[in-house]
Structures are given as structure tokens and as C-alpha cells.
Amino acid sequence: MESIVLFLLLSIFVYFVINRTVTKITNTPPLLLWFALMIPSFIWLIWQLLNPGESNPPALLIYVPLIISPIIYIWLIQKGKPKHKEEKEKKDSQLSQPLNFMTKQDSPDFNPDNLPFLSKKNVKRPINAEEEKALKDCFPWGVYYLQKIDYLPQAIVCVGKLRTEPEKAYPTVKKNLERVFQDRFLVVFQETMQGKPFFALVPNPYSEENKSKQAPEKLTKPLTAIALLLLTLVTTTIIGAEISGVTVEELENNFSLVFQGLPYSLCLLGILGVHELSHYLFAVFHRIKTTLPYFIPLPFFLGTFGAFISIKSPMPNRKAVFDVALAGPVGGFLVTIPVLVWGLIFSRVVPMAENASMLDFTALDPRFSMIFAIISKIIFGSELGTGDAVALHPAAVAGYIGLIVTALNLMPVGQLDGGHIVHAMFGQGKAVAIGQFARLLVILLAFIRPEFLLWAIILIFMPIADQPALNDVTELDNTRDFLGLVSLLLLVFILLPVPPVITQWMNL
């Protein structure tokens, strides 16, 4: 009965989310999209009703629906997208006619409601008639055939037909616009939710004129960064001492015991620090304004809530979005693996606890994660068998947390690193659809592993759309696409438990 109630609640939530979001970018009936997403839940519920005595479905019934469902879901979205016929076959005489700058009501293809920074209001034009004429001349007919100009509160939107490759169109038009307006506007090249590319001129907050009116903002605050780092070092060292088995009473009697928490503290700060420093270095490489990495100390739980950088300027293109996003998880993961291996060498094999938890560091079930299970088996060999768990050394705890942090950051949702990655790979429209599906999977995972419940709640309220780049139309190269797929595969290998077939083969 409990499973049926949970299924009904999940069904209502999924349909509500689809009806509010995905239906804006596709004509596919929401009920059909809902059914595609609910395929795994349907299969698992039916299996549970037919096999009331069994706890988990067979591996085939777990993994096959999880693979098939997103494929069908994304295919249905793409199938239902409005198809805009290319008008390249139109007569050249049409191109030679005067431009027809239509009103919003005259243009069925362009809807400002689909764009995050536009709204329908009567506003004063930010450019005069002479500047408007110069603006029209910035769009060569063979590059971008301009059809109309919309004046909106936050932007001047230029809508037309793309006549060449996006990677050629953007620099050409951008150069022409900068020749006329200098740095007065940011030149934005994006797609509507229906996939139609458009240009927008957004007032540039970083222009020389605006800079002269504002007090200069200091991006790098090294003293603040160092102070937060030292404070986080203290909190994580204290938590590390507790993980090492030092009690509060022992600390009060002999405070030097706190240094037993240093292995945990230094390893965790190294993983999180390299993660954010990788973001920072790639942002600097792409000439993106950003702050230094700042740690967030926490006097309980893990001793820190992680670290962050704050990006202060727009991303120039999807390549920059991808590079900055991927750099963090890759950098952190490359530190996590040696830390985890080193920590496991000093860890012990212990009997499995009755109610094993993903955060029970004294008796951790290695089967919770495929990567963790493989590394543990390599370290312990035949010593780690069926029914065994691992009592983690503090350094191994830091490495294990590093795995979880890597996986959570790779979630393809909104402002997370994974959300940036899928946005760069597939564009905003598809990234929104993938994000919706990822949120659903985490909710399903939370029913199986309650440790993910808090993360599922956070993802539900997290914005699903990522901020667009200035040139958000030019696609990635094949190398970056491949690396992006590898990163998503890494997410799967960290989060998914070991299938029974593999546990039998590995004698786990």
C-alpha cells in the first residue's frame, strides 16, 4: 500500500513539472511524456505487487528501464518540437526586397515569453533613428538576414534567418556592432525554445561609461579567502578528530588529540580546493571575471559546506561554459582517487552492520557505489567478501566524500556543473529536458536511499535552466562532446550500486 501511495504522489509531481515546463518547448502531449518518464516506476511497482516477499527487483528490471526511459523521453520531445522550414530555396528576389521590420503581433515565430530576459512592455527606444539604420547595416544578408527589430526593456532583439554557420555569423555581426556602438552593448546570440537563432543587444554593465559611474569592484580578496580557509581547516580538523574516534571529553582533557583529525581535514580541503581552483583557472583562461575560491566552514556534520567561486561576467560561448564546468569535477576527481586509495590502505574490513548507511563510516557497505566497490576490492582482495563492510580511515572518509561531491556536482541540473555541461553539449532546450529527468531519477533514488532525500528536495527547488552564454548557438567540437559523455558516465558509476551479477563475479 505504501508503494502505491508513493507512486501516486510521484505521478502527480512528475505530471505537474512536465506540464509547467517541458510543454513550452514541444507539442508532444504531456501525458505521453509523463508515461515515458514513469516507465521505470510502472515496472518496479508491478514487480513489487507480483513479488511481495522480494526486496529489490532483478538487475535487468532496474537498469534496462532506466536506460530506455530517457531515450524515449528525449526522442518524444524532439519529435514534438515545431519544425521551422529553412527558406534557403526562396527566390533571391525576395532577399533583394526592403527589410520588413514587423511588430511582435506580425511575427508568429518569435515569442519574447520564451526568453528569460525579455518582457512585453512599451519602452523608450535606447537608440535613435540614425543608430537604428546603422544597426540594420551590421547584419550582412549572406550572414544573417535581418527581418525585424523588437525593442524591449532589457534588450534590442534582432530576429531574422541565419544564412551561414553560427561560428562565422557571431564574430562577423559582433565586430560590426562593436564598430557602431563600441562597448555600449553586450552582443548576445541565442536560440528561442523552438530553436530559432536571434541576436540581442543588452546594455553592457562593464562598459567604460558604466565603469566610470561605479566604484571599482575588487574581485580578488585574498585575505578573505585565506581567513575562510583557515577557519574551515579548524572546523574540519575538529570533525576529523571525531571521525578518528576522539570523544569530546578526551578533547577537553587533551586538546592535542585534535591533530588526529588533520588527515581528514587536509585531504578533504585538498579535494574541494582543487575542484574550485580548477574552475577558477579555466575561467581566467577564458578571460571570465571571477572571484577567488572561498571555503564555507561548518561547525558540525562534515566540517564544511564546500567551496565556491562567483563568476562576475557572462560566459563568452558554450566552449567556455563546458571547460569551466568540467574542470572542477575532473580536478577534484583526480585528487579524490589517490586520497581514497591511500585511505583504504589504512582502513579495515569489518562485518556488515544490520542497517547499513551510505554515511556509516565505521561499517560502510562498498556495494553502494560501483567505483568505490572496485577500488575497495583491488585494495583488500579476497579479504573483502560477501557480507563484509569497510571501516574507513579518516583519509578514506575524505576520499569517499570526494566521490559523493563529484557525483552531486555532475548532476545535469541547472546551475550545477553537470547542468552547465549538458547545456554546453545540447543547448538550453534539451538541457532543461535532461534536467527534469535527472531530478526524477534522484527522487526515485531517494526512495531507495534516504540519504539522497535532502539532495532531491534541493534539486526540486533549484532552477532548471542554466544561464546562457553570449554565443549560445555555436556547438561544441567532438572532443568536448566525448568528454561530456564520459563525465555523465562517471556520474552513473559513482551513484549506481553494484549489480548483483558483478557482486557475484567479484565475490562481494
C-alpha positions in Angstrom: 0.0 0.0 0.0 2.9 2.4 0.9 4.4 1.8 -2.6 1.1 2.6 -4.3 0.8 5.9 -2.4 4.4 6.9 -3.2 3.8 6.0 -6.8 0.6 8.2 -7.0 2.4 11.1 -5.3 5.3 10.8 -7.7 3.0 10.6 -10.7 1.2 13.8 -9.7 4.5 15.6 -9.2 6.0 14.4 -12.5 2.9 15.4 -14.5 2.8 18.8 -12.8 6.5 19.5 -13.6 6.1 18.4 -17.2 3.0 20.4 -17.8 4.6 23.6 -16.3 8.0 23.4 -18.1 8.6 20.9 -20.9 5.3 21.6 -22.8 6.7 25.0 -23.6 9.3 23.6 -25.9 7.4 20.7 -27.5 4.0 19.8 -28.9 4.1 16.3 -27.7 1.2 15.6 -25.3 2.3 15.9 -21.7 0.6 12.6 -20.8 2.8 10.8 -23.3 5.9 12.5 -21.9 4.7 11.6 -18.4 4.3 8.0 -19.4 7.8 7.9 -20.8 9.3 9.2 -17.5 7.2 6.8 -15.4 8.2 3.6 -17.2 10.7 2.6 -14.5 8.2 3.3 -11.8 5.5 1.3 -13.5 7.7 -1.7 -14.0 9.1 -1.6 -10.4 5.6 -1.2 -8.9 4.2 -4.1 -10.9 7.1 -6.3 -10.0 6.7 -5.4 -6.3 3.0 -6.2 -6.4 3.7 -9.5 -8.0 6.6 -10.4 -5.7 5.6 -9.0 -2.3 8.3 -11.0 -0.5 11.2 -9.7 -2.5 13.0 -6.5 -1.5 14.7 -5.5 -4.8 13.9 -6.2 -8.5 16.4 -8.1 -10.6 19.2 -6.0 -12.1 17.7 -6.3 -15.6 14.5 -4.7 -14.4 16.4 -1.9 -12.7 18.9 -0.9 -15.4 17.0 -1.5 -18.6 14.1 0.8 -17.8 16.5 3.5 -16.6 18.3 3.3 -20.0 15.2 3.1 -22.2 13.1 5.8 -20.4 15.3 8.8 -21.0 15.9 7.8 -24.6 12.1 7.6 -25.3 11.5 10.8 -23.3 14.1 12.9 -25.2 13.0 11.4 -28.6 9.4 12.4 -27.9 10.4 15.9 -27.0 12.5 16.3 -30.2 9.7 14.7 -32.3 7.2 17.2 -31.0 9.3 20.3 -31.5 7.8 22.8 -34.0 9.6 22.4 -37.3 10.7 25.7 -38.9 11.4 25.1 -42.6 14.5 26.7 -43.9 13.8 29.2 -46.5 17.0 28.9 -48.4 15.1 27.9 -51.5 13.2 31.2 -51.7 14.0 33.3 -54.6 16.9 35.7 -54.5 14.5 38.4 -55.4 12.9 38.1 -52.0 16.3 38.9 -50.4 16.7 42.0 -52.5 13.4 43.4 -51.2 13.5 46.1 -48.5 13.6 44.6 -45.0 10.2 44.2 -43.3 10.6 45.1 -39.6 7.4 43.6 -38.3 5.7 44.2 -35.0 5.5 41.5 -32.3 2.0 40.7 -33.4 3.1 40.2 -37.0 5.7 37.6 -36.2 4.4 34.1 -35.2 7.9 32.7 -34.9 9.2 34.9 -32.2 7.8 35.0 -28.7 9.6 37.1 -26.1 8.0 34.9 -23.3 10.3 32.1 -24.4 13.4 34.3 -23.5 14.5 34.7 -19.9 15.4 38.4 -20.0 12.5 39.8 -22.2 9.1 41.1 -21.3 6.3 42.7 -23.3 6.1 46.4 -22.3 6.1 49.6 -24.2 9.5 51.1 -23.7 11.6 54.0 -24.9 13.9 53.1 -27.7 17.6 53.1 -26.5 18.8 54.1 -29.9 17.8 56.9 -32.3 16.7 56.6 -36.0 20.3 57.1 -37.3 21.6 54.4 -35.0 18.8 52.1 -36.0 19.8 52.4 -39.6 23.4 51.7 -38.7 22.2 48.7 -36.7 20.4 47.2 -39.8 23.6 47.6 -41.8 25.5 45.4 -39.2 23.7 42.3 -40.5 25.0 41.2 -43.9 22.3 39.4 -45.9 24.6 36.4 -46.6 25.3 36.0 -42.9 22.1 36.8 -41.0 19.1 38.0 -43.0 17.5 40.6 -40.6 13.7 40.7 -40.7 12.7 42.7 -37.7 13.8 44.6 -34.6 12.0 44.4 -31.3 12.6 47.0 -28.6 12.1 45.5 -25.1 13.0 46.9 -21.6 16.2 44.8 -21.3 17.3 44.4 -24.8 17.1 45.2 -28.5 16.2 41.9 -30.2 17.1 41.4 -33.8 15.3 38.5 -35.5 16.0 37.0 -38.9 17.3 34.0 -40.8 20.7 32.5 -40.2 22.5 32.2 -43.6 25.8 30.7 -42.6 27.5 28.7 -39.8 26.9 30.1 -36.3 30.7 30.2 -35.6 31.1 32.5 -38.6 27.9 34.6 -38.1 28.5 35.6 -34.5 32.0 37.1 -34.8 31.0 38.9 -38.1 27.9 40.5 -36.6 29.6 41.2 -33.2 32.5 43.0 -35.0 30.1 45.2 -37.0 28.0 46.0 -33.9 31.1 47.0 -31.9 32.3 49.2 -34.7 29.0 51.1 -34.4 28.3 51.0 -30.7 31.7 50.3 -29.2 31.3 48.6 -25.8 27.8 50.1 -25.2 26.0 46.7 -25.6 26.8 43.0 -25.0 26.1 41.1 -28.2 24.0 38.0 -27.4 23.4 35.2 -29.9 20.8 32.7 -28.6 18.0 30.4 -29.7 14.4 30.5 -28.9 12.9 27.4 -27.3 11.8 26.4 -30.8 15.4 26.5 -32.0 15.4 29.8 -34.0 18.6 31.8 -33.6 18.4 35.5 -32.8 20.7 38.4 -31.8 20.1 40.7 -28.8 21.8 43.8 -27.7 21.9 44.0 -23.9 23.2 47.1 -22.1 26.8 46.4 -21.1 27.3 46.9 -17.3 31.0 46.6 -17.9 31.3 49.4 -20.5 33.8 52.1 -19.9 31.0 54.6 -19.4 29.4 52.5 -16.7 32.7 51.8 -15.0 33.3 55.5 -14.6 30.0 55.9 -12.8 30.5 52.9 -10.4 33.0 52.2 -7.7 35.5 49.6 -8.9 34.7 46.1 -7.7 37.6 44.2 -6.2 37.3 40.6 -7.4 40.2 39.0 -5.7 40.1 39.3 -1.9 43.0 37.1 -0.8 42.7 37.9 2.9 39.0 36.8 3.0 39.9 33.6 1.1 42.8 32.8 3.5 40.7 33.6 6.6 37.8 31.3 5.4 40.4 28.6 4.5 42.0 28.7 8.0 38.6 28.7 9.7 37.5 25.7 7.6 40.8 24.0 8.4 39.8 24.3 12.1 36.3 23.0 11.7 37.2 20.1 9.5 40.1 19.2 11.8 37.8 19.0 14.8 35.3 16.9 12.8 38.2 14.7 11.6 39.2 14.1 15.2 35.6 12.9 16.0 35.7 10.6 12.9 39.0 9.2 14.3 37.2 8.2 17.4 38.3 11.0 19.7 35.4 12.0 22.1 34.6 15.5 23.3 35.7 14.6 26.8 39.1 13.4 25.6 39.5 16.6 23.6 38.7 18.7 26.7 41.3 16.8 28.7 43.9 16.7 26.0 43.4 19.1 23.1 46.4 17.9 21.2 44.3 14.9 20.2 42.6 17.2 17.7 45.6 16.8 15.4 44.4 13.3 14.7 41.8 15.0 12.5 44.4 16.5 10.2 44.5 13.6 7.7 40.8 14.0 7.1 40.9 17.8 7.1 43.9 18.2 4.7 42.6 15.5 2.3 39.1 17.0 2.2 40.3 20.6 1.8 42.7 19.4 -1.0 39.8 17.7 -2.9 37.4 20.7 -2.6 40.2 23.2 -3.1 41.5 21.6 -6.3 37.9 21.4 -7.5 37.2 25.1 -7.2 40.7 26.1 -8.2 40.2 24.2 -11.5 37.0 26.2 -12.1 39.0 29.4 -11.3 41.9 28.7 -13.6 39.8 27.8 -16.6 37.6 30.9 -16.0 40.8 33.0 -16.0 42.0 31.2 -19.2 38.7 32.2 -21.0 39.1 35.8 -19.6 36.0 35.5 -17.4 35.8 37.7 -14.4 35.6 35.6 -11.2 36.4 35.7 -7.6 39.0 33.5 -5.8 37.7 30.2 -4.3 36.1 30.7 -0.9 35.5 27.9 1.6 32.4 27.6 3.7 33.2 26.5 7.3 30.6 24.4 9.1 31.0 23.5 12.9 29.2 20.2 12.5 28.5 17.3 10.1 31.5 17.3 7.6 33.1 20.5 8.9 32.5 22.4 5.7 29.7 23.0 3.2 32.2 23.0 0.4 33.8 25.9 -1.5 32.7 28.2 -4.4 33.7 30.9 -6.9 31.5 33.7 -8.0 31.6 34.4 -11.8 31.1 38.1 -12.4 30.9 38.3 -16.2 29.0 36.5 -18.9 30.3 33.3 -20.5 31.5 34.1 -24.0 30.4 30.8 -25.6 29.4 27.2 -24.9 33.0 26.0 -25.1 33.9 28.3 -22.2 30.8 27.1 -20.3 31.9 23.5 -20.9 35.5 24.0 -20.0 34.9 25.8 -16.7 32.2 23.4 -15.7 34.1 20.2 -16.4 37.4 21.4 -14.9 36.1 21.3 -11.4 34.8 17.7 -11.2 37.8 16.4 -13.2 40.3 18.3 -10.9 38.6 17.1 -7.7 38.2 13.5 -9.0 41.9 13.3 -9.9 42.7 14.2 -6.3 40.0 12.0 -4.8 41.2 8.7 -6.3 44.7 8.8 -4.8 43.4 10.1 -1.5 40.8 7.3 -1.4 43.3 4.6 -2.3 45.7 5.9 0.4 42.9 6.0 3.0 41.7 2.5 2.1 45.2 1.1 2.7 44.8 2.1 6.3 41.2 1.1 6.6 39.8 -2.3 8.0 37.4 -4.9 6.8 34.6 -5.4 9.4 31.3 -7.3 9.5 28.4 -5.7 7.8 26.0 -3.8 10.1 22.3 -4.6 10.0 21.1 -1.2 8.9 23.9 -0.1 6.7 24.0 3.5 5.6 25.9 5.4 2.9 27.2 7.7 5.6 28.2 5.0 8.2 31.9 5.4 8.0 32.6 2.7 10.7 31.0 0.0 8.6 30.4 1.2 5.0 28.9 -1.1 2.5 31.2 -0.9 -0.5 28.4 -2.1 -2.8 26.7 1.4 -2.6 28.9 2.6 -5.4 30.5 0.8 -8.4 33.7 2.8 -8.4 34.1 2.5 -4.6 33.4 -1.2 -4.7 36.0 -1.8 -7.5 38.7 0.2 -5.7 38.0 -1.5 -2.4 38.2 -4.9 -3.9 41.5 -4.0 -5.6 42.9 -2.8 -2.2 41.6 -5.6 0.1 41.4 -8.5 -2.4 40.0 -11.8 -1.0 39.8 -10.2 2.5 36.7 -8.3 1.4 34.0 -10.8 0.7 30.2 -11.2 0.8 28.7 -9.7 4.0 31.8 -7.6 4.7 32.0 -3.8 5.2 34.8 -1.3 5.4 35.7 0.8 8.5 37.1 3.9 6.8 40.3 5.6 7.9 39.7 9.4 8.1 41.6 9.9 4.8 39.4 7.3 3.2 36.4 9.2 4.6 37.6 12.3 2.8 38.1 10.4 -0.4 34.6 8.9 -0.1 33.1 12.3 0.4 35.1 13.5 -2.6 33.3 10.8 -4.7 29.9 12.0 -3.5 30.8 15.6 -4.1 31.9 14.8 -7.6 28.7 12.9 -8.3 26.4 15.6 -6.9 28.2 18.3 -8.9 27.8 16.3 -12.1 24.1 16.1 -11.7 22.8 17.6 -15.0 20.5 20.1 -13.4 20.5 24.0 -13.6 23.5 25.7 -12.1 25.4 22.6 -11.1 28.5 21.6 -13.0 26.5 18.8 -14.7 23.8 21.3 -15.7 26.4 23.6 -17.3 27.9 20.6 -19.1 24.6 19.4 -20.7 23.7 23.0 -21.6 27.0 23.3 -23.4 26.6 19.9 -25.1 23.0 20.0 -26.2 21.8 23.6 -25.8 19.3 25.1 -23.3 16.1 23.4 -24.6 17.5 19.8 -24.4 19.3 20.6 -21.1 16.0 21.6 -19.5 14.5 18.2 -20.5 17.6 16.3 -19.3 17.5 18.2 -16.0 13.8 17.3 -15.5 14.6 13.6 -16.0 17.7 13.8 -13.6 15.5 15.3 -10.9 13.0 12.5 -11.3 15.8 9.9 -11.0 17.2 11.5 -7.8 13.7 11.5 -6.3 13.4 7.8 -7.2 16.8 7.2 -5.7 15.7 8.9 -2.5 13.0 6.3 -2.1 15.7 3.6 -2.2 18.4 5.5 -0.4 17.0 8.0 2.2 20.4 9.7 2.3 19.5 11.3 -1.1 16.2 12.8 0.2 17.7 16.2 1.2 19.5 16.4 -2.2 16.3 15.5 -4.0 14.5 18.3 -2.2 17.2 20.8 -3.1 17.0 19.8 -6.8 13.3 20.2 -6.8 13.6 23.9 -5.9 16.7 24.5 -7.9 16.1 26.5 -11.2 16.2 24.0 -14.0 17.6 26.4 -16.7 21.2 27.4 -16.9 22.3 31.0 -17.7 23.0 31.3 -21.5 26.4 32.3 -22.9 26.8 35.3 -25.1 27.2 33.0 -28.1 24.9 30.2 -27.1 24.3 28.8 -30.6 27.7 27.6 -31.7 28.0 23.9 -30.8 30.9 22.1 -29.2 33.5 20.1 -31.0 33.6 16.3 -31.0 36.3 16.1 -28.3 34.3 18.1 -25.8 31.1 16.2 -26.6 33.0 12.9 -25.9 34.4 14.2 -22.6 31.0 15.4 -21.6 29.5 11.9 -22.2 32.4 10.4 -20.1 31.6 12.8 -17.3 28.0 11.7 -17.3 29.1 8.1 -17.3 31.3 8.8 -14.3 28.2 10.1 -12.5 26.5 6.8 -13.2 29.4 4.7 -12.0 29.7 6.7 -8.7 26.0 6.8 -7.8 24.6 3.4 -9.0 25.1 0.4 -6.7 26.9 -2.7 -7.9 24.6 -5.0 -9.9 24.1 -8.5 -8.4 25.8 -10.1 -11.4 29.0 -8.1 -10.8 28.9 -8.7 -7.0 28.8 -12.4 -7.6 31.7 -12.2 -10.1 33.8 -10.1 -7.7 32.7 -12.2 -4.6 31.4 -9.1 -2.9 
